[in-house]
Amino acid sequence: MFAERLMHLAPPQVTGYVLDGIATTSGAPEFFYASKWDNNFGEVGDAFLALGESDSNCKPHFDSNGLNNTLQGVLEQFDHDPNSTCAALVNSTVETGESPSANLRIALGNALTDSYARTLIPPVVYRLGRCAPEDMDVLTQFFTTVSATAKDKTQDSAYESTLLYSLIVFSELTESPVPSMSEMKDRFTSVKMSTAFYSLGPQYCAFSKDASLSCKELNVGTYESNGIVYKRDQY
């Protein structure tokens, strides 16, 4: 997004660009709002689960229920009994302060972004559905590792700016007026895996000083100075 803006403005000091990712809306039929991240992530997750259901090695382990329905059943079971053995295991290893089903969605979302960890999602779903004593060590290892990896700092972290990221995302990639916090959370809980963009809602309200009712209820933008956002332009 930042590189595309520079390319539009074409400052004479810049002689070239290195693109290390894709986050643009040019030519797209619909604007890419990061505030719809959980919806979009969920679609990718469903596509991945569909691949598992058509895989000859994976499919036989889920009988007629299928990988997708098995995961949905686990999520519903976690909501019905958050103190069950596997729900408690997920909560104790992921530790985001969310419900067991939300923690499972977040862990699987983090796993999906890793080319190796995503291959473990089908067997993990299988073991969660079974939730037998022989599954505990494997599940603990998986969720502990995925959670730790998501928090890891790499050499590249030194070049990351949370402030710049938030400035761009909250200025250009968030719907205005912002949807209610309950709608944002519904977008997350309606999918089987994602990284919970909805949780950035209070941060958006603090940065933007958005006057919408959903932000006013949070009361985080009452400071006197201007918000940390800029006005969108024709790009």
C-alpha positions in Angstrom: 0.0 0.0 0.0 2.8 2.4 0.9 4.8 1.5 -2.2 1.7 1.9 -4.4 1.2 5.4 -3.0 4.8 6.3 -3.7 4.4 5.0 -7.3 1.3 7.2 -7.8 3.0 10.3 -6.4 6.3 9.4 -8.3 8.7 11.5 -6.2 11.9 12.2 -8.2 14.2 11.0 -5.5 12.9 7.4 -5.8 14.4 5.4 -8.6 12.9 2.0 -8.0 10.6 -0.2 -5.9 10.9 -3.6 -4.3 7.5 -5.2 -3.7 7.6 -7.8 -0.9 3.8 -8.5 -0.7 0.4 -7.8 -2.2 -2.0 -5.3 -0.5 -3.6 -3.2 -3.1 -7.0 -2.5 -4.5 -6.1 -1.2 -8.0 -8.4 -2.7 -10.6 -10.4 -4.7 -8.0 -14.2 -4.8 -8.3 -14.5 -4.1 -4.6 -12.4 -2.0 -2.3 -10.2 -4.1 0.0 -11.1 -3.1 3.5 -8.9 -4.6 6.2 -11.9 -4.3 8.5 -13.4 -7.2 6.4 -10.3 -9.2 7.0 -12.0 -11.9 9.1 -14.6 -12.5 6.4 -12.0 -12.7 3.7 -9.7 -14.9 5.8 -12.6 -17.2 6.5 -13.2 -17.7 2.7 -9.5 -18.8 2.3 -9.9 -21.1 5.3 -12.9 -22.7 3.8 -11.1 -23.2 0.5 -8.3 -24.9 2.3 -10.7 -27.2 4.2 -12.3 -28.0 0.8 -8.9 -29.1 -0.5 -8.6 -31.5 2.5 -12.0 -33.0 1.8 -10.9 -33.8 -1.7 -7.5 -35.3 -0.7 -7.4 -39.0 -0.9 -5.1 -39.3 2.2 -7.2 -36.9 4.3 -10.8 -37.7 3.4 -11.0 -41.2 4.8 -10.3 -40.0 8.3 -13.5 -37.9 8.5 -16.1 -40.4 7.2 -19.2 -38.8 5.8 -19.0 -35.8 8.1 -16.1 -34.3 6.3 -13.2 -32.0 7.5 -15.3 -28.8 7.3 -18.2 -30.1 9.3 -15.9 -31.8 11.9 -14.2 -28.5 12.6 -17.6 -26.7 12.8 -18.7 -29.3 15.3 -15.6 -28.8 17.4 -16.2 -25.1 17.5 -19.8 -25.5 18.5 -18.8 -28.1 21.2 -16.3 -25.6 22.6 -19.0 -23.0 22.9 -21.4 -25.5 24.5 -18.9 -26.7 27.0 -15.9 -24.4 27.3 -14.5 -26.4 30.2 -14.3 -29.7 28.2 -10.9 -31.3 28.0 -9.8 -30.1 24.6 -11.4 -26.7 25.0 -9.4 -26.2 28.2 -6.3 -27.5 26.5 -6.7 -24.8 23.7 -7.3 -22.1 26.2 -4.3 -23.0 28.3 -1.9 -23.0 25.4 -3.2 -20.1 23.2 -4.0 -17.6 26.0 -5.5 -14.6 24.3 -8.1 -13.9 26.8 -10.8 -15.0 24.4 -13.2 -18.0 24.5 -11.9 -21.5 23.6 -13.6 -21.4 20.2 -12.1 -18.0 19.5 -8.7 -19.2 20.5 -9.1 -22.2 18.2 -10.0 -19.9 15.3 -7.0 -17.7 16.0 -4.6 -20.6 16.3 -5.8 -22.2 13.1 -5.6 -18.8 11.4 -2.0 -18.4 12.4 -1.3 -21.9 11.3 -2.9 -21.3 7.9 -0.4 -18.5 7.1 2.5 -20.9 7.6 3.3 -23.2 4.7 4.3 -26.1 7.0 1.9 -25.6 9.9 -1.1 -25.5 7.6 -0.5 -29.1 6.6 -1.1 -30.1 10.3 -4.6 -28.5 10.4 -6.5 -31.6 9.2 -4.8 -34.1 11.7 -5.3 -31.5 14.5 -9.0 -31.2 13.6 -9.3 -35.0 13.6 -7.6 -35.2 17.0 -9.8 -32.4 18.4 -12.9 -34.2 17.2 -11.7 -37.4 18.9 -10.1 -35.7 22.0 -8.8 -38.9 23.4 -6.0 -39.3 26.0 -3.5 -40.3 23.2 -4.2 -36.9 21.5 -3.3 -34.6 24.4 0.5 -34.5 23.8 0.2 -33.9 20.1 -2.4 -31.2 20.5 -0.5 -29.5 23.3 2.7 -29.4 21.2 0.8 -28.0 18.2 -1.0 -25.2 20.0 2.0 -24.3 22.1 4.2 -24.1 19.0 1.7 -22.1 16.9 1.1 -19.7 19.7 4.8 -19.1 20.3 5.6 -18.7 16.6 2.9 -16.0 16.3 4.6 -14.1 19.0 8.2 -14.6 17.8 10.4 -11.7 16.8 12.6 -12.1 13.8 15.4 -10.0 12.3 12.8 -8.4 10.0 10.9 -7.2 13.0 13.4 -4.4 13.4 12.1 -2.9 10.1 8.5 -3.1 11.1 6.6 -0.1 12.3 3.3 -0.7 14.2 2.7 3.0 14.0 3.0 3.2 10.2 1.0 0.0 9.8 -1.8 1.4 12.0 -1.7 4.8 10.3 -2.2 3.3 6.8 -4.7 0.6 7.8 -6.9 2.9 9.9 -6.7 5.8 7.4 -7.3 3.9 4.2 -8.3 0.3 4.8 -11.1 0.7 7.4 -14.7 1.2 6.6 -16.1 4.6 7.5 -18.2 4.8 9.5 -16.8 1.8 11.2 -19.2 -1.1 11.7 -20.3 -1.7 15.3 -18.0 -3.8 17.4 -20.6 -6.5 17.7 -20.8 -6.7 13.8 -17.0 -6.9 13.6 -17.0 -9.7 16.2 -19.7 -11.5 14.3 -17.6 -11.4 11.2 -14.9 -13.3 13.2 -17.2 -15.8 14.9 -19.0 -16.6 11.6 -15.8 -18.2 10.2 -13.8 -21.2 11.2 -10.4 -19.6 11.2 -8.9 -16.1 11.2 -6.4 -13.9 13.0 -9.1 -11.8 14.7 -8.8 -8.4 13.0 -11.9 -7.4 14.9 -9.9 -7.1 18.1 -8.2 -4.0 16.7 -11.5 -2.1 16.9 -10.7 -0.2 20.1 -7.2 0.7 18.6 -8.9 2.1 15.5 -11.2 4.2 17.6 -8.3 5.6 19.6 -6.2 6.4 16.4 -9.1 7.9 14.4 -11.2 9.6 17.0 -14.1 8.3 15.0 -17.3 9.9 16.1 -19.5 6.9 15.3 -21.6 5.5 18.1 -19.6 2.2 18.2 -16.4 4.2 19.0 -18.1 6.6 21.4 -19.2 3.7 23.5 -15.5 2.7 23.9 -14.5 6.2 25.1 -10.9 5.9 23.9 -10.7 8.9 21.6 -11.4 11.7 24.1 -7.9 13.1 24.1 -7.5 16.8 23.0 -5.0 16.4 20.1 -5.8 15.4 16.6 -6.3 11.7 15.7 -3.4 9.7 14.2 -5.0 9.4 10.7 -4.9 11.2 7.4 -7.6 12.0 4.9 -8.0 9.6 1.9 -7.2 11.1 -1.5 -8.1 10.0 -5.1 -5.7 7.1 -4.8 
